[in-house]
Amino acid sequence: MSPVRLLIVLIAAVSAIGLAVVLQRALGGAPAKPTGLVEGAGAPAAQGKPMTQVLVAKRDLPVGTRLVAADVGWQAWPSDSINAAFITNGAAPASPDGKVEAAKAAVAATADQMIGGDPAKVVEGAIVRDPILVGEPITPRKIVRGGEGGYLSVVLTPGKRAMSVPVTSDTAVGGFILPGDRVDVVLMRQDPPFHMGYITATHLLERIEGETLVVNNPRSVRNAPEKVMVLDYRRFMPPTLVTRSVEEVRAFQKQHGAIVVKPIHGNGGKAIFRVSEDGENLGALMEVFNQTWPEPHMVQAFLPDVAKGDKRIVLVGGEVAGAINRKPGEGEFRSNLAVGGYAEKTELTPEEQEICAALGPELKRLGLIFVGIDVIGGKWLTEINVTSPTGIVAIDRFNGTDTAGMIWDAIEGRV
């Protein structure tokens, strides 16, 4: 074993011992002498103390354990040391001096946790959220009941959401990720534009396919720049031209009137320009674009309906998870939240549902689990965002949903 790994294991062991001491004190000081695990009421009572049956772990239960009845059992516990969070079976065995009523009164505060005599009723399908040591009482805070979602979503504290952590030499050691360790999922999330560092990362991550799930699929991400993949669905797009030619742009502008010019690998509404019907400054603008970006540029007919909003629709596993309508801020035609736009609650139009139905199966096939598409005027598809989609915070705020949970459930289904 390497010195670094040995040091980490020692630190973890010391932390576990400290946690056990703190837990013992928090549960009422020195524990009573073990009375043994039982499967029902009637455990022997400590001399002179009324006892209550408490659900405890029969073995150490690490995070992520899906509980079965054999993992837990009833243990007699001094009634005056019962914590309100403990799960009891409702039984208060008679103490030697017959103070049954006193024992029942001691656990009255835990009545909502009493589940009857069968431990399987409380643990069936439950998942361990925090580590539970052998003999430690089971509490609702440390488990997630069956039917509340998959492990990857339910381990998050209510109200919290998943976030990415850059993997560097520092964060890897701090997170116990060392060379040779197994990693189940890599969430690759980087704002455009594409550059050789990003392209190289997709090639390297492709090499671990079959061992580690990469979200979104690196090959598909590399082949699906936001404003290029959308060209596969031209039937849903507004009139569009991709070129570096000033002459072609002038001809396009004369045909369609006001136009929008934007870099093909841009993001967040940056460097998007509207050119009016008279074409003023179009030549100068194209000179700047051609000097700044080596790629062709995207030119589209300006859609006046953008004033009513630019809808961001999030798809998870090829299915619609939710949407928001983004409206331009004062003095702007761009509705991106990053440039001052604001969001409002919305519903999908029939045309938008048709777009999602057309995209969904292909996104799923390509391993593009988390995708955001942009639709203007309820029918014009403008972008398919696969590298770093945004908007789920606002979607969840308006709809009371848990899109992050949906994403992690979809990921778990593929691990």
Buried (B, 14 or more C-beta within 10 A) or exposed (E): EEEEBEEBEEEEEEEEEEEEEEEBEEBBEEEBEEBEBBEBBBBEBBEEBBBBBBBBBBEBBEEEBBBEBEBBBBBBBBBBBBBEBBBBBBBBBEBEEEBBEBBBBBBEEBEEBBBEEBBEEBBBEBBBBEBBBEBBBBBBEBBBBBEEBBBBBBBBEEEEBBEEEEEEEEEBBEEEEEEEEEEEBBBBBBEBBBEEEBEEBBEEBEEEEEEBBBBBBBBBBBEBBBBBBBEEBEEBBBBBBBBBBBEBBBEBBEEBEBBBBBBBBBBBBBBBBBBEEEBEEBEEBBEEBBEEBEBBBBBBBBBEBBBBBBBBBBBBBBEBBBBBBBBBBEEBBBBBBEBBBBBEEBEBBEBBEEBBEBBBEBBBEBBBBBBBBBBBBBBBBBBBBBBBBBBBBBBBEBBEBBBBBBBBBBBBEEE
